[in-house]
Amino acid sequence: MEEAVRLNADAAEPASAEAHEASLPRCEHVLELLLTHRGNPSAEVERVLADDPQSVFGHCLRAALIVCADAAAARSSLGASVAAIEAACPDVHNPARRHASAARAWLEGDPALAVERYGAIVTDRPRDILALVVAHTLDFHLGQRRMMRVRLARVLPKWETAVPGYASVLAMYAFALEENGQYRRAEKIARRALVLDPRHPGAIHVIAHVMEMQGRAREGLAFLAATESAWIEGTGFSVHLAWHRALFHLDSNDLESALATYDAQIANARAPGISVLADASAFLWRLQLRNIDVDGRWQLLADRWEMRTLAGTRPFYVVHAMMAFAAAGRSAAAARVFEALPPADTSDVSMSLPEEALAPPFCEALLAFAHSDYAACVEWLTRVRHIAHRCGGSLAQCDLIHLTFTEAALRARKARLAHALVAERTAKKPGSRLNRWLQQRLQMMAPTFARSAAAMLPAPGKLRMLRRGARSRVARLVT
C-alpha cells in the first residue's frame, strides 16, 4: 500500500507534518477496512479528518469511499475533500491531485470520465490500491466487465504475496473473472486470497457467486455456513451474503428457509442502507414471479423505500424501488420513480449508460407484470434484452430481468419465446430445481401450443396441392 501512503507524504507541509504523521496509521487502517469490507471505514475517516482536517490521504480516502458507495447524499463532503486536495496539491501531476481530479469528474456527473482518470493513475502507479479499488468499482457499476478483468490482469504482475493488500487484489481479480463467466478460475483465485486472509469477505463473496451461477445450491449453503463467522457481522457483505443464502434456499425449493433468512438477516438488518433495500426487493420479486404470498412483507419494504429520496440515485437502485411499489400497489410512489430516472435511448447505448437506458423500460415492465399485463411486460423487456446483462449490478442481480422476461412469456402464453428463454436458462444451470420447474410448465403448455400450431396448417387437400406445386417448381429448376 506504499503508493497510497505517499498520497499523504507528497503533500505534507512542515507545519502540519506532525499531525499528518499521527494520522497516517489511522488512514492506513481506514484503507484496510475499505479493502476488506470490514467495519465502518466512512465513520473512521470522518474521525481522522476531524482531528487532522488537512490530511490529504484522509481526503483521498473519503473521496474514494463516497464514489465507491455512489453516495449522492454525501456530495457536499466530496466537494469539500476535492477542494482541500486541490488547495494542498497545486501540481496537477501530483498523485493526490489526480485522485481529486478523478473524484471531481464523478461529482460533476461523469462516472465514465472518473473511471478513466482513476484507471490512468493505476496505469502509472500499479500499486496505488486506492485508485485501483475505485476504478474496479466504477467498472462494475458501468457494466464494463471486460475492463474489470483486464485492469486487474495488467497490475497483478506488479504485486506479490508479501505486499499488504495482495489478498484484496486477488479477491477483486476473482470477482472480475466470475463476472466474465470464468467460474473455475475465479474460484481458484478467490481460494488463493482466502489462504492469505481466511476471513476475507470479498473472497467469500466471489465463491458464493460462482456457486450461484453454476447452480451449486447445496454446496453454496454449506460454504456459507462454514464461513458464516467471517461475514455475518460487521462487514459490507453481511446482508448481501445472506441474500445469496436465501437464493440458494430458493433454488433448492426450500421456501421456509428462504423466508426465514430474509426475515432474520435482510428485512431486520441493523443498518438498512439502499443496497440492503435492493437485496430485499430482488428477493421478494423472485417470490412474486412464483406467485408466492409474502404476507405484508412488500408493504413494509415499500414503506422503507418511500422514506428514501431517489433523486440522484443510480438507476439500479431506482428499479428495485419500483419492484416494491409495483408489488405493493403504490401507484403514486411508482409514478415518482419515473421522475427520478433520466430519459434514455435504448436503441443507442453508446449515447447513455446502459443502466440508464435499461431502467425506464424495465420499470414499465415491472408495473405491467404487477398489473397482470404479461404481454406488455414481454414487449417492454424485448426492447432492452440486448442490454439486460448491464443492469448496473452483478450477473446474478441482472438475472432477475431474465427471470421476469421468462415468467411473463410463460403467462402470456408466448410458447416459442418461453421455450427459448427456458432453454437458455437450463443450458447455464442444468441442475437448478427452478429451471426444472420452468421446463415442467413448458411441457404443460405444449399441448395447447401444438393445437394452435396445427390450426395454422392448411387443410389436407390444400396441403397436397401445395406439395405438388412445390415438386413441379423444383423439377423446372433442375431441368
C-alpha positions in Angstrom: 0.0 0.0 0.0 3.1 2.2 -0.1 1.9 4.2 -3.1 -1.4 5.1 -1.3 0.6 6.1 1.7 2.6 8.5 -0.4 -0.6 10.4 -1.1 -0.1 12.0 2.3 3.7 12.4 2.2 3.8 14.1 -1.2 1.7 17.0 0.1 2.9 17.3 3.6 3.9 20.8 4.8 6.4 21.2 7.6 3.8 22.9 9.8 1.4 20.0 9.5 3.9 17.2 9.3 3.4 16.1 13.0 -0.4 15.9 12.6 0.0 14.0 9.3 2.4 11.6 10.9 -0.1 10.9 13.6 -3.0 10.4 11.2 -1.0 8.1 8.8 -1.5 4.8 10.6 -5.2 5.7 11.1 -5.6 6.3 7.3 -3.9 3.0 6.7 -6.4 1.4 8.9 -9.3 3.0 7.0 -7.8 1.8 3.8 -7.6 -1.8 5.2 -11.3 -1.6 6.2 -12.2 -0.4 2.7 -10.3 -3.2 1.0 -11.6 -6.0 3.2 -15.2 -4.7 3.5 -14.9 -4.8 7.3 -16.1 -2.3 9.9 -17.2 1.2 9.0 -14.4 3.0 7.1 -16.6 6.0 6.4 -17.1 6.7 10.1 -13.4 6.1 10.7 -12.2 8.6 8.0 -14.5 11.3 9.4 -12.9 10.9 12.8 -9.4 11.2 11.1 -10.4 14.4 9.3 -11.9 15.8 12.4 -8.5 15.5 14.1 -6.5 16.4 11.0 -8.5 18.5 8.6 -5.6 18.9 6.2 -4.8 15.2 5.8 -4.6 14.7 2.1 -4.6 10.9 2.4 -7.7 11.2 4.6 -9.5 13.4 1.9 -8.5 10.9 -0.8 -9.9 8.1 1.2 -13.2 10.0 1.9 -13.5 10.7 -1.9 -12.9 7.1 -2.7 -15.5 5.9 -0.2 -18.1 8.3 -1.5 -17.5 7.4 -5.1 -17.5 3.6 -4.4 -20.7 3.8 -2.4 -22.3 6.1 -5.0 -23.4 8.2 -2.0 -25.3 11.0 -3.7 -26.2 12.4 -0.3 -22.5 13.0 0.5 -21.8 15.2 -2.5 -21.1 18.2 -0.3 -18.5 16.2 1.7 -16.9 15.0 -1.5 -16.8 18.6 -2.9 -15.0 19.7 0.3 -12.5 16.9 0.1 -11.7 17.6 -3.6 -11.2 21.3 -2.8 -9.0 20.5 0.1 -6.8 18.3 -2.0 -6.6 20.8 -4.8 -5.5 23.5 -2.4 -2.8 21.3 -0.8 -1.6 20.0 -4.1 -1.3 22.7 -6.8 0.7 20.5 -9.1 -1.8 18.7 -11.4 0.6 15.8 -11.8 0.7 15.1 -8.0 -0.8 11.7 -7.3 -3.3 13.0 -4.7 -4.3 15.8 -7.1 -5.0 13.2 -9.8 -7.3 11.4 -7.2 -9.1 14.7 -6.7 -9.5 15.2 -10.5 -11.0 11.7 -10.9 -13.4 12.3 -8.0 -14.4 15.7 -9.4 -15.5 14.0 -12.6 -17.8 11.7 -10.7 -19.1 14.7 -8.7 -19.9 16.5 -11.9 -22.0 13.6 -13.1 -19.5 11.9 -15.4 -18.6 8.4 -14.0 -17.1 7.3 -17.3 -14.5 10.1 -17.1 -14.0 9.3 -13.4 -13.1 5.7 -14.1 -10.9 6.8 -17.0 -8.9 9.1 -14.6 -8.7 6.6 -11.8 -7.6 4.0 -14.4 -4.9 6.3 -15.7 -3.5 6.5 -12.1 -3.4 2.7 -11.9 -1.6 2.5 -15.2 1.2 4.8 -13.9 1.1 3.6 -10.3 0.1 -0.1 -10.3 0.3 -0.4 -6.6 -1.9 2.6 -5.9 -4.6 0.2 -4.4 -6.9 3.1 -3.5 -7.2 4.2 -7.2 -7.4 0.5 -8.2 -10.4 -0.3 -5.9 -12.3 2.8 -7.1 -11.6 2.0 -10.8 -12.7 -1.6 -10.2 -15.9 -0.5 -8.5 -16.8 2.0 -11.3 -16.1 -0.6 -13.9 -18.6 -2.8 -12.2 -21.2 -0.1 -11.8 -20.8 0.8 -15.5 -21.1 -2.8 -16.7 -17.6 -2.8 -18.1 -17.0 -6.4 -17.2 -14.2 -7.0 -19.7 -12.3 -3.9 -18.4 -12.8 -5.1 -14.8 -10.8 -8.3 -15.7 -8.2 -6.6 -18.0 -7.5 -3.8 -15.5 -6.7 -6.3 -12.7 -4.8 -8.6 -15.0 -2.5 -5.7 -16.0 -1.5 -4.8 -12.5 -1.1 -8.3 -11.0 2.5 -8.8 -12.2 3.4 -5.7 -10.2 2.1 -7.3 -7.0 3.4 -10.2 -4.8 2.3 -12.1 -1.8 4.3 -10.1 0.7 2.8 -6.8 -0.3 0.0 -5.6 2.0 -3.4 -5.7 0.3 -2.5 -8.6 -2.1 -5.3 -10.7 -0.8 -7.8 -7.9 -1.7 -6.3 -7.5 -5.2 -6.8 -11.3 -5.7 -10.4 -11.0 -4.5 -11.1 -8.2 -6.9 -9.5 -10.1 -9.8 -11.5 -13.2 -8.8 -14.7 -11.2 -8.9 -13.8 -9.8 -12.3 -13.2 -13.3 -13.6 -16.6 -14.5 -12.2 -18.4 -11.6 -13.9 -16.8 -12.6 -17.2 -18.0 -16.2 -16.8 -14.6 -17.7 -16.0 -16.0 -19.5 -13.0 -13.4 -22.2 -12.4 -10.5 -19.8 -12.5 -12.4 -17.3 -10.4 -13.0 -19.8 -7.6 -9.3 -20.8 -7.7 -8.1 -17.2 -7.4 -10.6 -16.5 -4.6 -9.4 -19.5 -2.6 -5.9 -18.2 -3.1 -7.0 -15.0 -1.4 -8.5 -17.0 1.4 -5.2 -18.7 2.0 -3.7 -15.2 2.7 -6.7 -13.9 4.6 -9.0 -16.8 5.6 -11.8 -14.5 6.7 -11.8 -12.1 3.7 -15.5 -11.3 3.0 -14.8 -10.2 -0.6 -13.2 -13.6 -1.5 -16.1 -15.4 0.3 -18.5 -13.4 -1.8 -16.8 -14.4 -5.1 -17.1 -18.1 -4.2 -20.8 -17.7 -3.4 -21.3 -16.0 -6.7 -19.6 -18.8 -8.6 -21.7 -21.4 -6.9 -24.9 -19.4 -7.6 -24.0 -19.1 -11.3 -23.2 -22.8 -11.6 -26.3 -23.9 -9.8 -24.4 -25.4 -6.8 -27.1 -24.5 -4.3 -26.4 -27.3 -1.7 -22.7 -26.7 -1.9 -23.3 -22.9 -1.6 -25.3 -23.3 1.6 -22.6 -25.5 3.2 -19.9 -23.0 2.2 -21.8 -20.0 3.7 -22.5 -21.9 6.9 -18.8 -22.9 7.2 -17.6 -19.3 6.7 -20.5 -17.5 8.5 -18.4 -16.2 11.4 -16.3 -14.3 8.9 -19.1 -12.3 7.2 -22.3 -12.4 9.3 -21.5 -9.4 11.5 -19.8 -6.1 10.8 -18.9 -6.5 7.1 -20.0 -4.9 3.9 -21.3 -8.3 2.8 -23.3 -9.2 5.9 -26.7 -8.7 4.3 -25.7 -9.5 0.7 -24.3 -12.9 1.6 -27.5 -13.6 3.5 -29.2 -12.7 0.2 -27.1 -15.3 -1.6 -28.1 -17.8 1.1 -31.8 -17.0 0.6 -31.3 -17.6 -3.2 -29.6 -20.9 -2.5 -32.6 -22.0 -0.4 -35.0 -20.8 -3.1 -33.1 -22.7 -5.8 -33.3 -25.8 -3.5 -37.1 -25.2 -3.3 -36.9 -24.6 0.5 -39.2 -21.7 0.7 -39.5 -21.8 4.5 -35.7 -21.5 5.0 -35.5 -18.8 2.3 -38.1 -16.6 4.1 -36.6 -17.3 7.5 -33.3 -16.0 6.1 -35.0 -12.9 4.6 -36.8 -12.1 7.9 -33.8 -12.6 10.1 -30.9 -11.2 8.1 -32.2 -9.0 5.4 -35.5 -7.4 6.5 -34.2 -6.8 10.0 -30.7 -5.6 9.1 -29.2 -3.2 11.6 -28.2 -0.7 9.0 -30.8 -0.8 6.2 -28.9 1.2 3.6 -30.0 1.4 0.0 -28.1 -1.7 -1.1 -29.9 -3.7 1.7 -33.3 -2.5 0.4 -32.3 -3.5 -3.1 -31.4 -7.0 -1.9 -34.8 -7.2 -0.2 -36.6 -6.2 -3.3 -34.7 -8.6 -5.5 -35.5 -11.5 -3.2 -39.2 -10.7 -2.8 -39.6 -10.1 -6.6 -38.4 -13.7 -7.2 -41.2 -14.9 -5.0 -43.6 -12.6 -6.8 -42.6 -14.3 -10.0 -43.6 -17.7 -8.4 -47.0 -16.4 -7.1 -45.8 -16.9 -3.5 -47.8 -14.9 -0.9 -45.3 -13.0 1.3 -48.0 -11.6 3.6 -47.2 -8.0 4.5 -43.5 -8.0 3.6 -44.0 -5.9 0.4 -45.9 -3.2 2.3 -43.2 -3.0 5.0 -40.5 -2.8 2.3 -42.4 -0.2 0.3 -42.6 1.9 3.4 -38.9 1.9 3.8 -38.3 2.8 0.1 -40.8 5.7 0.5 -38.6 7.1 3.2 -35.7 7.5 0.8 -35.0 10.2 -1.7 -34.5 8.6 -5.1 -33.4 11.8 -6.9 -29.8 11.4 -8.0 -29.7 7.7 -7.1 -28.3 5.2 -9.5 -31.0 3.7 -11.8 -30.0 0.3 -10.5 -31.5 1.2 -7.1 -34.4 3.1 -8.5 -35.5 0.0 -10.4 -35.5 -2.0 -7.1 -37.7 0.7 -5.5 -40.1 0.2 -8.4 -40.4 -3.5 -7.6 -41.6 -2.7 -4.1 -44.0 0.0 -5.2 -45.4 -2.1 -8.1 -45.9 -5.2 -5.9 -47.4 -3.2 -3.0 -49.8 -1.3 -5.3 -48.3 2.1 -4.5 -49.3 3.9 -7.7 -48.3 7.4 -6.6 -44.9 6.2 -5.4 -44.4 4.3 -8.7 -45.2 7.5 -10.7 -42.5 9.3 -8.7 -40.0 6.6 -9.7 -40.1 7.7 -13.3 -39.3 11.3 -12.2 -36.1 10.0 -10.6 -34.9 8.4 -13.9 -33.0 10.2 -16.6 -34.5 9.9 -20.1 -32.6 7.5 -22.2 -32.5 6.0 -25.7 -32.4 2.2 -25.7 -31.5 2.0 -29.4 -28.1 3.6 -28.9 -26.5 2.6 -25.7 -23.3 4.4 -26.6 -25.2 7.7 -26.1 -26.1 6.9 -22.5 -25.0 4.5 -19.7 -26.6 1.0 -20.3 -28.0 1.2 -16.7 -29.8 4.4 -17.6 -31.1 3.1 -20.9 -32.4 -0.1 -19.3 -34.1 1.4 -16.2 -37.3 3.1 -17.7 -38.4 0.2 -19.9 -37.7 -2.3 -17.0 -39.8 -0.2 -14.7 -42.6 -0.2 -17.2 -42.3 -4.0 -17.4 -42.4 -4.4 -13.7 -45.6 -2.3 -13.5 -47.2 -4.3 -16.3 -46.3 -7.6 -14.6 -47.8 -6.4 -11.3 -51.0 -5.4 -13.2 -51.1 -8.9 -14.9 -50.5 -7.4 -18.3 -47.9 -10.0 -19.2 -47.9 -9.3 -23.0 -47.0 -5.7 -22.3 -44.2 -6.8 -19.9 -42.8 -9.0 -22.7 -43.0 -6.1 -25.1 -41.1 -3.8 -22.8 -38.4 -6.3 -22.0 -37.9 -7.3 -25.6 -36.7 -3.7 -26.2 -33.9 -4.0 -23.7 -33.0 -7.6 -23.8 -29.7 -6.8 -25.5 -28.5 -4.7 -22.6 -30.1 -6.7 -19.7 -26.7 -8.0 -18.6 -25.5 -4.4 -18.0 -28.1 -3.5 -15.3 -25.5 -1.9 -13.0 -25.2 -4.9 -10.8 -23.7 -8.4 -11.0 -24.7 -11.2 -13.4 -26.7 -12.8 -10.5 -28.5 -9.5 -9.9 -29.2 -8.8 -13.6 -30.6 -12.4 -13.9 -33.8 -11.0 -12.3 -34.6 -9.3 -15.7 -34.3 -12.7 -17.5 -36.4 -14.4 -14.9 -39.1 -11.7 -15.2 -38.9 -12.0 -19.0 -39.3 -15.8 -18.8 -42.2 -15.7 -16.4 -44.0 -13.1 -18.4 -43.6 -15.1 -21.6 -45.0 -18.2 -19.9 -48.0 -16.3 -18.5 -48.6 -14.5 -21.8 -48.5 -18.0 -23.4 -45.9 -16.9 -25.9 -44.7 -20.5 -26.3 -41.8 -20.1 -28.7 -40.3 -17.2 -26.7 -40.8 -19.1 -23.4 -39.2 -22.2 -24.8 -36.2 -20.3 -26.0 -35.8 -18.4 -22.6 -36.2 -21.6 -20.5 -33.7 -23.5 -22.8 -31.2 -20.6 -22.3 -31.6 -20.8 -18.5 -31.3 -24.6 -18.4 -28.2 -24.6 -20.5 -26.5 -22.3 -18.0 -27.8 -24.1 -14.8 -28.9 -27.6 -15.7 -29.1 -28.7 -12.1 -31.3 -25.9 -11.0 -34.7 -27.0 -9.5 -36.2 -23.7 -10.5 -35.2 -24.3 -14.1 -36.6 -27.9 -14.0 -39.9 -26.4 -12.7 -39.9 -24.0 -15.6 -39.4 -26.9 -18.0 -42.4 -28.7 -16.5 -44.5 -25.6 -17.0 -43.4 -25.5 -20.6 -44.5 -29.1 -21.1 -47.9 -28.2 -19.7 -48.1 -25.6 -22.4 -47.0 -27.9 -25.1 -50.5 -29.5 -26.0 -52.0 -26.0 -26.3 -49.1 -24.9 -28.4 -49.3 -28.0 -30.6 -53.1 -27.4 -31.1 -52.6 -23.7 -32.1 -49.8 -24.7 -34.4 -51.9 -27.4 -36.0 -54.7 -24.9 -36.5 -52.4 -22.7 -38.6 -51.7 -25.6 -41.1 -53.6 -25.7 -44.4 -56.3 -28.3 -44.9 -55.1 -31.8 -46.1 -56.4 -31.3 -49.7 -54.8 -27.9 -50.0 -51.6 -29.2 -48.5 -51.4 -31.9 -51.2 -51.8 -29.2 -53.9 -49.1 -27.1 -52.3 -46.7 -30.1 -52.3 -47.4 -30.9 -56.0 -46.8 -27.3 -56.8 -43.5 -27.3 -54.9 -42.4 -30.5 -56.7 -43.1 -29.0 -60.1 -41.2 -25.9 -59.3 -38.2 -28.0 -58.2 -38.4 -30.0 -61.4 -38.3 -26.9 -63.5 -35.3 -25.6 -61.7 -33.5 -28.9 -62.2 -34.2 -29.0 -65.9 
